[in-house]
Amino acid sequence: MAQIVEREELVGRIAAEEWRSGRRVGLRSWLLTAKSREVAECVSELYQGEVVRTAAGGDLHARKLHARGIMVIVPRVAHVRRRLTLEKQQGLVHACDGSRVLPPMPDEGEPCGCADDPFARRAAARSGAGPSPDARLTFCLAAAPELGGFSFQSSAWQLYESLESVFHESTRADGSVQMELALRERRMATRSGLDVSFTYPEVHSVRRTSVAKSGLHLAA
């Protein structure tokens, strides 16, 4: 039976972006950092991984995972965080769900004042006048739940928007949900005619699964 425990005891983290020159940039492959070599090697075998020599240091083991999709199981809605946040020098100054203010803001529950139009929201975020996505998941791997708990965090708008169905399904379900964490690539031409591409994460294939079958236990 798989056990997902408190956040500080999670066995690893999967990322789809990294910081470059003061901003987050999407990666072309998943980046796994695990606390143990055994976990890193097992996940690497499952998802076409390779060793990353420039690991974060300390006792972490890093692997680049080339699989485009990873099936995961999220125990319940408490382990899906989907919000918009804005941070400044003094720290967190805004947190909302797109319509209402969220904790830990003192005006929790009040209208947040964010634009309803998604293009206006993104423009405000780019200019620093509005909040950006802060999406986080805690889950186990559907292919190897016995390994324990992993976390995933992203600031991608595509993930934030696709998580809406997961959040609603988790709210309705009396148990866990299974979904695919997918890495997508988009190509486009700039006004100057230059072809560019970027990658971003999304979630797909949301369906309910029983707690008894998955054996998941994760403290909120």
C-alpha positions as CSV (number, residue, x, y, z in Angstrom):
1,M,0.0,0.0,0.0
2,A,1.4,3.4,-1.0
3,Q,1.8,6.1,1.6
4,I,2.1,9.8,0.6
5,V,3.2,11.7,3.7
6,E,3.7,15.3,4.7
7,R,5.3,17.7,2.2
8,E,8.7,17.7,3.9
9,E,8.8,13.9,3.7
10,L,7.9,13.7,0.0
11,V,10.4,11.6,-2.0
12,G,10.8,13.8,-5.0
13,R,9.8,16.8,-7.1
14,I,9.0,17.0,-10.8
15,A,9.3,20.3,-12.6
16,A,8.6,21.6,-16.1
17,E,10.3,25.0,-15.8
18,E,13.4,26.7,-14.4
19,W,14.6,30.1,-13.5
20,R,16.7,31.9,-16.2
21,S,17.8,35.5,-16.0
22,G,15.2,36.3,-13.3
23,R,12.2,34.6,-15.0
24,R,10.7,31.2,-15.4
25,V,11.3,29.4,-18.7
26,G,9.6,26.2,-19.8
27,L,11.7,23.0,-20.2
28,R,11.5,20.6,-23.1
29,S,11.7,17.6,-20.7
30,W,10.5,17.0,-17.2
31,L,13.1,17.5,-14.5
32,L,13.0,15.1,-11.5
33,T,14.9,15.7,-8.3
34,A,14.7,12.9,-5.8
35,K,16.1,12.4,-2.3
36,S,17.3,8.9,-2.9
37,R,19.2,7.3,-5.8
38,E,16.8,4.4,-5.8
39,V,13.8,6.5,-6.4
40,A,15.5,8.5,-9.1
41,E,16.6,5.4,-10.9
42,C,13.2,3.8,-10.7
43,V,11.4,6.9,-12.1
44,S,14.1,7.2,-14.8
45,E,13.4,3.7,-16.0
46,L,9.6,4.3,-16.1
47,Y,9.8,7.6,-18.0
48,Q,12.9,7.4,-20.4
49,G,15.2,9.3,-18.1
50,E,18.9,10.3,-18.1
51,V,21.2,11.5,-15.4
52,V,21.5,15.3,-15.0
53,R,25.0,16.1,-13.8
54,T,24.2,19.6,-12.7
55,A,21.9,18.5,-9.8
56,A,21.0,21.1,-7.2
57,G,23.7,19.7,-4.9
58,G,23.5,18.2,-1.5
59,D,21.8,14.8,-1.4
60,L,19.5,15.3,-4.3
61,H,19.5,13.1,-7.4
62,A,18.4,14.7,-10.7
63,R,17.1,13.0,-13.8
64,K,15.7,14.4,-17.1
65,L,12.6,12.5,-18.1
66,H,11.7,12.4,-21.8
67,A,8.2,10.9,-21.6
68,R,5.6,13.4,-22.8
69,G,3.0,12.2,-20.3
70,I,3.0,11.0,-16.7
71,M,0.0,9.4,-15.1
72,V,-0.5,10.5,-11.5
73,I,-3.0,10.0,-8.7
74,V,-4.1,13.0,-6.6
75,P,-5.7,11.8,-3.3
76,R,-8.2,14.6,-2.9
77,V,-8.9,18.3,-3.6
78,A,-6.7,19.4,-0.6
79,H,-3.7,18.4,-2.7
80,V,-4.6,20.6,-5.7
81,R,-3.7,24.3,-5.3
82,R,-4.9,26.5,-8.1
83,R,-4.5,30.2,-7.4
84,L,-3.2,33.5,-8.7
85,T,-0.6,35.3,-6.7
86,L,1.4,38.5,-6.8
87,E,4.6,39.0,-4.8
88,K,6.6,42.2,-4.3
89,Q,9.6,43.1,-2.1
90,Q,7.5,42.9,1.0
91,G,6.3,39.4,0.1
92,L,2.9,38.1,-0.9
93,V,0.5,41.0,-1.6
94,H,-2.3,39.2,-3.5
95,A,-3.8,35.7,-3.6
96,C,-7.1,34.9,-5.3
97,D,-9.0,32.3,-7.4
98,G,-9.8,34.7,-10.2
99,S,-12.9,36.1,-8.5
100,R,-12.4,36.0,-4.7
101,V,-9.5,36.8,-2.4
102,L,-7.8,33.7,-0.8
103,P,-5.9,33.2,2.4
104,P,-3.6,34.3,3.8
105,M,-4.8,37.7,2.7
106,P,-6.6,39.7,5.4
107,D,-9.5,40.5,3.0
108,E,-10.2,36.8,2.4
109,G,-13.5,36.2,0.6
110,E,-13.8,39.7,-0.9
111,P,-13.9,40.3,-4.7
112,C,-10.3,40.3,-5.9
113,G,-10.8,42.8,-8.7
114,C,-9.0,40.8,-11.4
115,A,-10.2,41.0,-15.0
116,D,-12.6,38.4,-16.2
117,D,-11.0,38.3,-19.7
118,P,-8.1,35.8,-19.8
119,F,-6.1,38.0,-22.2
120,A,-6.4,41.0,-19.9
121,R,-5.3,38.8,-16.9
122,R,-2.2,37.7,-18.8
123,A,-1.3,41.2,-19.9
124,A,-1.6,42.5,-16.3
125,A,0.6,39.6,-15.1
126,R,3.3,40.4,-17.7
127,S,3.4,44.0,-16.7
128,G,3.6,43.2,-13.0
129,A,0.3,44.9,-12.3
130,G,-1.6,41.6,-11.8
131,P,-1.1,38.2,-10.3
132,S,0.3,35.1,-12.1
133,P,-0.6,31.4,-11.7
134,D,0.7,29.4,-8.8
135,A,-0.4,25.8,-9.4
136,R,0.7,23.0,-7.2
137,L,0.0,19.3,-6.9
138,T,0.9,16.5,-4.5
139,F,0.5,13.0,-5.9
140,C,1.9,9.5,-6.4
141,L,2.9,8.0,-9.7
142,A,0.2,5.7,-11.1
143,A,2.8,3.4,-12.5
144,A,4.6,3.1,-9.1
145,P,2.5,4.3,-6.2
146,E,4.7,2.4,-3.7
147,L,7.5,4.9,-4.3
148,G,5.6,7.6,-2.2
149,G,4.7,11.2,-2.7
150,F,5.9,13.7,-5.3
151,S,5.2,17.4,-5.8
152,F,4.8,19.5,-8.9
153,Q,4.6,23.3,-9.2
154,S,4.2,25.6,-12.2
155,S,3.4,29.2,-13.2
156,A,2.2,28.2,-16.6
157,W,-1.2,29.7,-17.6
158,Q,-2.0,26.5,-19.5
159,L,-1.6,24.3,-16.5
160,Y,-3.6,26.7,-14.3
161,E,-6.5,26.7,-16.8
162,S,-6.5,22.9,-17.4
163,L,-6.5,22.3,-13.6
164,E,-10.0,23.7,-13.3
165,S,-11.5,20.3,-14.3
166,V,-9.3,18.5,-11.9
167,F,-10.3,20.8,-9.1
168,H,-14.0,20.4,-9.8
169,E,-13.7,16.6,-10.1
170,S,-11.7,16.4,-6.9
171,T,-14.4,18.4,-5.1
172,R,-17.2,16.1,-6.3
173,A,-15.3,12.8,-5.8
174,D,-15.2,11.0,-2.5
175,G,-11.7,9.8,-3.0
176,S,-8.8,10.3,-5.4
177,V,-8.6,11.3,-9.1
178,Q,-6.2,10.0,-11.8
179,M,-4.9,12.2,-14.5
180,E,-2.1,12.6,-17.1
181,L,0.4,15.4,-16.5
182,A,1.4,16.2,-20.1
183,L,4.1,18.3,-21.6
184,R,3.0,20.1,-24.8
185,E,4.9,22.0,-27.4
186,R,3.6,25.0,-29.3
187,R,5.1,26.5,-32.4
188,M,4.3,30.0,-33.7
189,A,5.7,32.7,-36.0
190,T,6.6,36.1,-34.7
191,R,5.7,39.3,-36.5
192,S,9.2,39.3,-38.0
193,G,8.6,35.9,-39.5
194,L,10.8,34.0,-37.0
195,D,9.6,30.5,-36.0
196,V,9.7,29.9,-32.3
197,S,8.5,27.2,-30.0
198,F,7.8,26.8,-26.3
199,T,6.7,24.0,-24.0
200,Y,4.2,24.0,-21.2
201,P,2.4,21.5,-18.9
202,E,-1.3,20.6,-18.9
203,V,-3.4,18.0,-17.3
204,H,-5.7,15.6,-19.1
205,S,-7.7,12.4,-18.8
206,V,-9.2,13.1,-15.4
207,R,-11.1,10.3,-13.9
208,R,-12.1,9.1,-10.4
209,T,-10.3,6.2,-8.7
210,S,-11.0,4.6,-5.3
211,V,-8.9,5.3,-2.3
212,A,-8.9,1.6,-1.5
213,K,-7.5,0.7,-4.9
214,S,-4.8,3.4,-5.0
215,G,-3.9,3.1,-1.3
216,L,-3.2,6.8,-0.9
217,H,-2.8,8.6,2.4
218,L,-1.7,12.2,2.4
219,A,-2.0,14.6,5.2
220,A,-3.5,18.0,4.2
